[in-house]
Amino acid sequence: MEAIIFCGIQATGKSTFYKERFFRTHVRISMDLLNTRNKEARFLDLCLKLQQRFVIDNTNPTIAERKRYIEAARNRKFKVIGFYFKSKVEDAIRRNAVRQGKEFVPEIGIRGTVKKLEAPTFAEGFDLLFEVALSDGDFKVTEVVNPLN
């Protein structure tokens, strides 16, 4: 049983990364799809009850926002893995500029997320942490060493 939590500003490749790495193995839980916290909570609860592997594909910029997922997953004995999508704000804004429709995020939204962004740490309850960087359309994934071990 595995709970994966994405963290990072908009337009850093989180959903594309999900499609490339986890589409065949993990259910995607995303506010972009579910639209309300109530639906998201119900879907998360169902995944936990069914012991279904899942990915939380949201920005999850703060410790407080990630806490609800981490606690729920750990209470059900899930392994909790974090993926932190690091990006320069200017790069995210540039990638966002080519998005259309609902995928486009106003620049003020991206900058607002940056202001409250807290990098994930093992102290939050993650079993594993990875940093993800997007370069020339490819993802570079680096495991973060747990200083507590």
C-alpha positions as CSV (number, residue, x, y, z in Angstrom):
1,M,0.0,0.0,0.0
2,E,1.5,3.2,-1.2
3,A,0.4,6.9,-0.8
4,I,2.3,9.3,-3.0
5,I,2.0,13.0,-2.4
6,F,3.1,15.5,-5.0
7,C,4.3,19.0,-3.9
8,G,5.2,21.9,-6.1
9,I,4.0,25.1,-7.8
10,Q,1.8,24.9,-10.8
11,A,3.3,24.1,-14.2
12,T,6.2,22.0,-12.9
13,G,5.1,18.7,-14.6
14,K,3.2,17.0,-11.8
15,S,0.3,15.6,-13.8
16,T,2.6,14.7,-16.7
17,F,4.9,12.9,-14.3
18,Y,1.9,11.0,-12.9
19,K,0.9,9.9,-16.4
20,E,4.4,8.8,-17.2
21,R,5.2,7.0,-14.0
22,F,2.0,6.0,-12.1
23,F,-0.9,5.9,-14.5
24,R,-1.0,2.1,-14.6
25,T,-0.4,1.5,-10.9
26,H,-1.9,4.3,-8.9
27,V,-5.3,6.1,-8.7
28,R,-4.9,9.9,-9.3
29,I,-6.6,12.1,-6.7
30,S,-6.6,15.7,-7.9
31,M,-8.6,18.8,-7.2
32,D,-8.4,19.5,-10.9
33,L,-10.7,16.5,-11.4
34,L,-12.8,16.4,-8.3
35,N,-13.3,20.2,-7.8
36,T,-14.4,20.0,-4.1
37,R,-12.6,19.0,-0.9
38,N,-15.7,16.9,0.0
39,K,-15.3,14.8,-3.2
40,E,-11.6,14.6,-2.7
41,A,-12.0,13.4,0.9
42,R,-14.5,10.8,0.0
43,F,-12.3,9.5,-2.9
44,L,-9.3,9.4,-0.6
45,D,-11.3,7.5,2.1
46,L,-12.4,4.9,-0.5
47,C,-8.8,4.4,-1.6
48,L,-7.7,3.9,2.0
49,K,-10.5,1.5,2.7
50,L,-9.8,-0.5,-0.4
51,Q,-6.0,-0.4,0.2
52,Q,-5.7,1.1,-3.3
53,R,-2.4,2.8,-4.2
54,F,-2.9,6.5,-5.0
55,V,-1.2,9.8,-5.9
56,I,-2.3,13.1,-4.6
57,D,-1.7,15.3,-7.6
58,N,-2.2,18.8,-6.1
59,T,0.3,21.6,-5.4
60,N,0.2,20.8,-1.6
61,P,2.5,23.7,-0.9
62,T,2.3,23.7,2.9
63,I,3.0,21.3,5.7
64,A,-0.6,21.8,7.0
65,E,-2.0,20.9,3.6
66,R,0.0,17.7,3.3
67,K,-0.7,16.7,6.9
68,R,-4.3,15.5,6.2
69,Y,-3.0,13.0,3.5
70,I,0.0,11.8,5.5
71,E,-1.9,11.2,8.7
72,A,-4.8,9.4,6.9
73,A,-2.3,7.2,5.0
74,R,-0.1,6.4,8.0
75,N,-3.2,5.5,10.0
76,R,-4.0,2.9,7.4
77,K,-0.4,1.6,7.3
78,F,0.4,3.0,3.9
79,K,4.0,3.8,2.9
80,V,4.1,7.6,2.4
81,I,6.3,8.9,-0.4
82,G,6.7,12.5,-1.3
83,F,7.8,14.0,-4.7
84,Y,8.9,17.6,-4.5
85,F,8.8,19.3,-7.9
86,K,11.5,22.0,-7.8
87,S,11.4,24.7,-10.4
88,K,12.3,28.3,-10.9
89,V,9.2,30.5,-10.9
90,E,10.1,32.0,-14.3
91,D,10.3,28.5,-15.8
92,A,6.9,27.5,-14.5
93,I,5.4,30.8,-15.8
94,R,6.9,30.1,-19.2
95,R,5.5,26.6,-19.3
96,N,2.2,27.8,-18.1
97,A,2.0,30.4,-20.9
98,V,1.4,27.6,-23.5
99,R,-1.4,26.0,-21.5
100,Q,-5.0,26.6,-22.7
101,G,-8.4,26.4,-21.1
102,K,-8.7,25.1,-17.5
103,E,-5.0,24.1,-17.5
104,F,-3.9,27.8,-17.7
105,V,-3.2,29.3,-14.3
106,P,-3.0,33.1,-13.9
107,E,0.5,34.2,-13.0
108,I,-0.7,35.6,-9.7
109,G,-1.8,32.1,-8.8
110,I,1.6,30.7,-9.4
111,R,3.3,33.5,-7.5
112,G,0.9,33.1,-4.6
113,T,1.7,29.4,-4.3
114,V,5.5,30.2,-4.4
115,K,5.0,32.5,-1.4
116,K,3.6,29.8,0.8
117,L,5.6,26.9,-0.5
118,E,7.3,24.8,2.2
119,A,9.6,22.1,1.0
120,P,8.6,18.7,2.3
121,T,10.7,17.0,5.0
122,F,10.9,13.6,6.7
123,A,9.7,15.2,9.9
124,E,6.2,15.4,8.4
125,G,6.0,11.6,8.2
126,F,7.3,10.7,4.8
127,D,9.0,7.3,4.4
128,L,10.7,8.4,1.3
129,L,11.3,11.8,-0.4
130,F,12.3,12.6,-4.0
131,E,13.1,15.8,-5.7
132,V,12.0,16.1,-9.3
133,A,13.4,18.6,-11.8
134,L,12.1,19.1,-15.4
135,S,14.8,19.8,-18.0
136,D,14.3,19.8,-21.7
137,G,11.1,17.8,-21.3
138,D,12.8,15.0,-19.2
139,F,12.3,14.4,-15.5
140,K,15.3,14.0,-13.3
141,V,14.4,12.3,-10.0
142,T,16.8,12.4,-7.1
143,E,16.2,10.6,-3.8
144,V,16.5,12.8,-0.7
145,V,18.6,11.2,2.0
146,N,16.8,10.9,5.3
147,P,19.0,12.7,7.9
148,L,17.1,10.9,10.7
149,N,18.6,7.5,9.6
